[in-house]
């Protein structure tokens, strides 16, 4: 039986992620990221618990992940990168940890 990771987050006020880009494409990417985190890591968290920023510009995508979930070095970053690469194949992708 695979081990299951349950992230423990500090009790802070929920943060609304900063989103920039076409609203329909943003919704599609956020939904895909949410499903990928559940499928590959087993996390079912509200989007504002793991996503701090998502920018989709012409030819570029940037996602900032909550530092409490491993940020740029954790499994959530790998899932985010793989998901964005699949959804946006001709796009430069940047994944990082949000500050604080």
PyMOL commands that set and color helices and strands:
alter all, ss='L'
color gray80, all
select helices_A, chain A and resi 23-41+47-50+67-69+71-73+75-87
alter helices_A, ss='H'
color red, helices_A
select strands_A, chain A and resi 18-20+51-57+60-65+92-97
alter strands_A, ss='S'
color yellow, strands_A
deselect
rebuild
show_as cartoon
